[in-house]
Amino acid sequence: MFPNSILGRPPFTPSHQQHNNFFALSPTLYSHQQLIDAQFNFQNTDLSRAVSLQQLTYGNVSPIQTSTSPLFRGRKRLSDEKNLPLDGKRQRFHSPHQEPTLVNHIVPLSGERRYSMPPLFHTHYVPDIVRCVPPFREIPFLEPREITLPEAKDKLSQQILELFEACQQQVSDLKKKELCRTQLQREIQLLFPQSRLFLVGSSLNGFGTRSSDGDLCLVVKEEPVNQKTEARHILTLVHKHFCTRLSGYIERPQLIRAKVPIVKFRDKVSCVEFDLNVNNIVGIRNTFLLRTYAYLENRVRPLVLVIKKWASHHEINDASRGTLSSYSLVLMVLHYLQTLPEPILPSIQKIYPESFSPAIQLHLVHQAPCNVPPYLSKNESNLGDLLLGFLKYYATEFDWNSQMISVREAKAIPRPDGIEWRNKYICVEGSFPTTTTLPPSYHHGTERIT
């Protein structure tokens, strides 16, 4: 997954890496009992067998250290343990002798071993997760497609290129985020063994900057979860795991109990801020769709970046305040490039429906950008002209009262007539429209900007 970290040695040894193909695990069910077991795995530190774990490394830094527990028979320790140092002996949770950098990793207990303490929440509060994610192969790390930047023949185009080259996310930035994702996935699988953690959003879709935060999506099953109950319970366990076991390299973990709950935290090694959500499947599909558009034509990424910077400067790029999300802005740029008299972009969902079908399993979505060749447009407009044309199109040509932006259709489509669309100024259809409309920053469907 991540063979050559720019921070130093790989996150685990080759032997571990060869046997850590969690996508090859056999599918099981996430039932009430398994979520209770996940809570138990989080709390229990009194194991009946030895837990021998490899030391976790993080580049050249190893903020997490693990101790190897001695063998126990019931409540009695073996005599060989008497000479062990203090940090090698069994430690109680919240023990005053426990070093803050030590993390007692827990493995799932065997079927015959039952928990000896009550679960954190009562049975009627446990999420009803009825189907886990099917097993799949590890998604390979995606190196950006080699693409030559357009030639700048005027001053404005040159300024756009200079801004893009100064602010675009570097490969090293992406690798730092990917390394953190790899380590966190291993940790979260101690709670939910069949889960997977995806890097999504601007970090991976090709439109990120050096200052972009990291967005992570924890997938526990390939179907929607109830964000008010299931997602909150899952993130509660993840948040507690971060606070207690991963304080060595995660700081300021915060559970945000919003309509779509997230865990916010900061990685101490890469100094990147992350937002982690649960089961935003559409967000994963959107990431690879937008990545395909980003590398389809060499003028797309510089134009998107300069428009995002322009929107941020004018304080209209903050979905939490009712203005445009970065996702909306990207779709607006793509739509504009599709509707030019000589289009610069097509609708790749129409040309390659088999590569962007919502029915494609998640372990295959990363292949879509590799299956689409670069688009050769006859439009030779420079970046400066395209920037001015974008502003003119939405200021004077687009009919906001009756039209909705649609990248899927590569044209403006009639605005919906429902009551929820009244008094909305900007309507942007999501790339994968769904029946569930969520806040714009979660990429779930059609956006309505008041």
N, C-alpha and C positions, 0 to 999 in steps of 0.2 A: 504493500500500500504506500509506504513512505520510505523507500530504500536509502535515500541520500539526504539526510537532514542538513540544512545549512547551519544548524546550531551545533553540529558535532556528530557523534556516533548515532546510529539508528536507535529508535525508542525501545527496541528489544533485540535480543540476540537472534541470529538466524534460526537456531533450533526452535526458539519460542515462536518466531514468526511463521515457521512452516506449519506449526500445529495450532495456530490461532485463527484458523479460517472459520469464524463463527457463522458465516453464511452456510456452512455445510452441516450445521446442527439439524437434527430432525425436528420437524414442527411439533409443538405441543400446544396445549390450551392455556391461556391466561384465565384462570378461574378465581373465585373468591379466595380459595385456599392459597393459591400461588401469590396473590398480592399480600396476603397475611404472611406468607413465608418470606416475601421480599422485605416486609417490615421486620420480620424476625432476623433475616440475614443482616439487616442494618444494625440491630440492637445487640444481638447475641455475641459475646466474646468468650464464652466458656465452651469451647469445642471438646468433643469426646475423642478426637483424633488429631494427629499432627497436621498442621497446615504449613506446607513448605512452599514459599512463594519467592519468586525471583525479584530482585531489587528493581524498582521502577527508575528509569533514567529519563531525563528530559534534556536532550542535547548534551552539552558539557556540564550542565547543572543537574544536581540530583536532590531537589528539595524534598522528595518523598523517600523515606527510608522505611524498610519493613523489617520486622523481627520474625524469627522462626520460632514457633511455639514448640515446647517439648511435648513428649507423649504423656497422656494422662490415662489413668484407669479409674473411671468414676471420679471421686473427689480427691483421690490420693495421687500425689506426684511420685514419679520415679526417683530413686535415690540419686541418679546421675544429675538431677537438676539442682542439687544443693550447691554445686560449685558454679552454677551459671551466674553471669552478671545480672544486675537488677533489671536491665532493659531486655534481657533474654527470657525472663520469667513471665508467667502468666500475669496479666494486668487487668484489673477491673476497669470498666468504663468510668471515666472521671477520677481515676486513681491519682492521688497527689504525686505519686512517683512516676507517672507517665510523662515521658518527654513529649513536648508539643510537636516535634517533627516525626514522631513515630506513628505509623498508621497500621492498625491491626486489620488486615484484609480478611474478609469473611467469604467462605465458599458455601454454596448451597448444600444443605445437609441431605443425607441419603433418605430414601423413602421411609425407612423404619424409624428414623429419629424424628420425633415431634417436638414442637417448641414447648418450653417450660415456663413461658411468661405470656401474659395476655397481649394481644395485638394492640397497636396504637389506636386504631379506630374500630368501632363496633361493626358487626357484620353488615348491618343495613346501610352503612356508609361506604363500604368497599365498592370500588368501581366494578361494573359488570363487564369485564373485558372477556369476550367470549371466543375470540379467535386471534391468535398471535400472527406475527408476520411470518410468511413462509420462508424457508431457508434460501439464502442466496450467496453468490460469490461476492468477494470483496470488490468494491468499485475502485479501479485503479486511479491513482493521482493524475489529474489532467494538466499537462503542460499546455500553456497557451499556444494556439496555432500561430505559426510564423506568418506575419502579415506586414507588408511594406506600407508605411504611412504615405498619404497623398502628398503631392508636391505643392508647395505654397508659392503662388505667383503674385500675391498681393499682400499688403501689410496686415490686413485683418486676418487672413488665412494663416499667415505666419505667426501672429499672436495666439491664435487658437491652438496651433500645433505646439508652440512653446509652453502654453498652459497645460496642455495634455501631457506632454513629456515630463513636466515637472510634478504633476499631481497624480498621474495614473498609478494604480497599484502595481508594485513590482512583484516578480516571481518570488522573491525572498519573503515578501509580506504574506503572500498566499501560503507559502510553505510553513511559515510560523503558525498560521491559523490551522492548517491541516495537521500539524504535529500535535497541537493542543486537542484538536478533535479526536485524533487517534487515541491519545492517553485517556481522555474523558470517556470515550466509548468503552474502553476496557473497564473503567471504574463503574460506570452505570450498569454494565452487564453483570456485575456482582449482585445488583438488585433485580434486574430484569434480563435474564440470560439471553433471551431471544430478541432483544431490542437492537436497534441500529441508530447511529447518530450521523446526521447528514449536515454538511456545510452548505448553506443556501444563501440566496440573496446576492447583493452586489459583490461580495467577496469572490464568488465563483462565476457570476454570470457575465463577466467581462467589463462591467461598467463601474467597478470599484475604484476608489482612490486610496492614497496612502493612509488617509485618516479614517477610512471606512471601518465601522464596527463589524464584528463577526456575528452572523445569524446562524443558529444551530437548530435543527429539527430532530427531536427524538421520536422515532417511529416504534410503536409497540404493536400495531396491527394496521393492515392496509384497508382501513375503513374509518369513517369519521368517529371521533370520540366526543363525548359530552364535555365541553370545555368548562362547565360550571362544577362538574362533579369528578368525572374520571381524570381529566387533565390536572385539576387542582390536587387531587390525591397523589397522583404520580409525581408531580413537581414538588409536593411537600416532602416526599421521601428523598428525591434528588437533592433538594435544598439542604436537608439535614445531613445527607451524606457529604455534601460539599463543605458544610460548616464544621463538621466534626472530624472527618477523615482526610480531607484534602486541603486543610488550611495552610499546608506547606507551600502550595503554589497557586491557590485560588484565594482572592481577597474580595471583600465586600459582596458576598452572595446575598441576593435579595429576592424574595418571592413576591412578585407583583400579582395580586389577585384581581386582575381586570377581567373584562368580558372574555378576552383571550389571555389566560394567565401565562406568565413567562418567569424564568429565573434569570436575573441580571447578575453578572459577575465580571471580575477582571482577572486575567491571567498574569501572574507576576513575572513570568519569564519573558513573554512576548509583549507585555504591557498593552494587550488588546482587550477592549471591552466586548463582552459577548451577551447576546440574548438567546435564551433557549426556550423553545416552545415544544408542544407535544402534538404529533400527528398532523402537521400542516402539509398534507400530501400534495395539494395543489401547488404549494410554494416550491416543492422540490421539482415538480414538472416545469413550472415557470422558469426556474433557474436555468435549466438546460435549454429551454426554448429561447430565452433571451440570450444565452451564450451563443447559440447558433446565429442569431441575428447580429450579435456583436462582431463576429468574425466573418460575416458573409460579405461585407464590403468595407473597404478601408477608411471610408469617411464617417462611418456610423459611430464608432467609439469617441473620436475627438469631438464630434458635434454633440453627443449626449453629455459628455463631461462638461463642456463649456455652458450648456443650458442648465445643467444641475448647479453649477457654480453661480450662474446668473440668478437662478431662483433662490438659492440660499442667501445671496447678497440682498435680495429684496424681501426676504423673510416669507416666502411663499412655498417653502419646501419642508413642511413639518406637518405630517398627518395627524399628530396628536393635538394640534391646534386648529384642525379643520381645513388646512391648506393641502397642497398637493404632496403626495408621497413621492419618493424617488421612483417607485414602480410606475406611478401615473405619468411622471415626466418622461420616462423611457418609452412608454407606450405612445405618448403624444408625438415624440420624435419619430418613432418607427412609422406611425400612421402618416405623418407628414411626408416622409420619404417614399411611402407607398402610393401617395395620391398625386405626386407631381405629374405633369403632362408626359414626361419621360421618366417612369419610376426608377428610383435607385434601389428599392427593395421590393420583392414580391411577398405574397402570403405563403410562407413555407409550410404552414399547416394545410393549405390547399394542394400544394405541389407534392408534399411528402406526408400524406395523411397517415401512412403506416408507421412513420417514425415518431409522430406526435399525437398518437391516439391516447386518450385518457385511460384506456384499458391496458396499456403496456405496463408490465410489472416494473417495480422501482429499480430492480437490479439491471434493467436494460435501458433506462432513460438516458444514461450517460453516453450511450452509443450514438444518439441522434446527431450531435454536432459533428461527429466524424463521418456521418453518412451524407452530409449535405456539402456539395462543392461550393467554392466562392461564386458569387453572382456577378455576371458581367453586364453592367448597365451601359447604355449609350449616352446617359446623362453625364456630362463632363463639368458640371457646376463645381466651383471651388467652395471651400468651407465657409468663407466669408459670405458668399451669396446664399448659401444654404441657411446660415444663421439668420440673416435678414429675412429670407423667405419664410422661415419658421415663424418668426414674430408677425410678419404680415399675414400669413395664412390664418393664424388663430385670432388675430386682431380684427381682420376685415372680411375674411372669406368664409370661415366656418360658422354655421348657423347653430348657435348654442341653444336656441329655444326649441328646435325640432330635431337636432341630430345628436348622435352619440358616436364617439370614437371607437373604431373597431379595427384592431390589427389582424384579427382572425379573418375578417372579410376583406381586408385591404381597402376599405372605403368607409365613408360615414354611413351609418345605418339609422333608421328612424328611432327616435327616442321612445322608450317605453311610456305607456299611458297610465300606469298605476298611480295610486295616491302617494306611494312612497317616493315618487320621482318629482312631485310638485315642489316648486321653490328650490330646486337644485340647479346650480349654475353650470357645473361641469360634470358630464357623464362619460365615463371611460369603461368600456367593456373589458373585463379581464380576459387573458389569453385562453383560459379554460373556464368559461362561465359555469357556475354551479347554482344550485337553488339556495345555498346558504350565503348570505351576504355578511361579511365580517369587516372589521376595520381595515382601511386601505393598506396599512403596512403589512398585512398578513396575506396579501396576494390571492384572496379567495374568490374574487368574482368582480362584478361590476361595481365601480366606485361612484359614489354620489357626493360631490363636494358642495357644501352649502356656501 
